[in-house]
Amino acid sequence: MHLSQVDLNLFVVLEAIYREGNITRAGHQLNLTQPAISHALKRLRDLLQDPLFVRQGAHMMPTAFTQNMIDQVRQALQILEVNLVQTYNFVPEHSRRNFHLSLWEYLETLILPSLLGRLAHAAPGMSITTSRVKRRDLETELASGSVDLAIEIPMTTSDRIRQKWLWKEPYVVIARQGHPAIADKLDLETYLEQRHIQVSSRRLGPTLIDVELSRRGLRRLVVLRSQHTFSACMVVSKTDLLLTLPERHAQLLHPALRNRVHRFPLPAPRLEAALYWHESVENDPANRWLREEIEKILAPVPGARRKVSNERRRSSQVASSLIPQPLIPQPLKEGQARSSTSHPRRDGAGGRRNYKRSGAARARAE
C-alpha cells in the first residue's frame, strides 16, 4: 500500500472514535454528521482489512489491530499539527528548521558571524547550511526547495523568483606595507603598471574590474587567478602584487594581515547584490523572518552614505586628472568618467563597447 492511496483524514476520524468511544460524539468533535463518520470508518476498514472497532452497547471498542497502531497514529497526527501551527504561527525561539543559503565566499565572511549571533539569541534551534550554487542552476534549486535563499549579483530571473536589492559598495585595492611603487596614494597609472591577483570561483572569464577597465580601453596584468580571497591577501602581504576587492571585505581581512588599503583609482565600478527566493516561500513566516534578519545585517551603517559620497568625489577628481578629456567635452553625471584617448595599458580597440549592468554583472563577485 502506497501512502498516496491513503486519505489521511481517515486517521483523524479513527483517532476521534478511539478517544470518544462513540461515533456520534466523534462526529460532534470533528463537526461531522454521524453518516459521514460511519462512511469514513467503512473506508478505513476496507483499506486496512480490519474491523478496527467492535460495538458493545453504546461504545465502540477498539480491536487489537487498532490498539497496536493508535500510538503511532496519534504521534504522526501530532507532528503534522505542530508543523502546521509553526508554519502559520512562526515563533523563532521554537523553530528547529535548517535553512540552506547560497552565498559566495565574501558574503559568508560578511553575514554569517552576525547572523549566527542573532540566531543564538532569537532562534537557538535554527541551523544554517551554506553552499555556492551556480547561477545557471540557482532558479531550479530555489524552485525545488533545495535552496531557501540566495544572495547573488543582479541577474535576470523568471517571474517565479522574488528578489530584493540589498546593497552596493565600492572596490578598493590592497597592497603590502612598504610597497616600492606606492608612496601614499595609488593613482591609475601606478595601478596599471603593477601586477595583479584576480579572485574568482571560475577557471576562466573576466571579473567586473577587468570588464570596467576594458570598457575604458585599459587593461591590467594578472599573474595569479585565485579561488579564495584570504589566500590572495596572504600573497599580497609577501609580494608586490595588488588585489582589488570590495571595501568591506578588505576591512574584514585587513587587521589579520596588515596590508594597506587604497581607494580604487576610478569612480566605478561598485559591487551590487540582491536577495533571491522562490514565490512558494513568499509568505512563509520563517523564510520571511530570516530575510528580514539578513536585511538588518546588511543595512547601511549611519553616515556611510556621506562617506561614500566624499570618496566618490575625491576618486572622480583623481581619475579626471589622469585620463585625458575627450575631443568634444560633454557634461558628466556623478560617478561617470570620461573615455581616455591614450594610456600605457590601452587595448587596441579603444574600449568603446556598450556596457550594460546585466553584462558586467556576470563577472561580479566571483
Order of alpha helices (4+ residues) and beta strands (2+ residues): alpha-alpha-alpha-beta-beta-alpha-beta-alpha-beta-alpha-beta-beta-alpha-beta-alpha-beta-alpha-beta-alpha-beta-beta-alpha-alpha-alpha
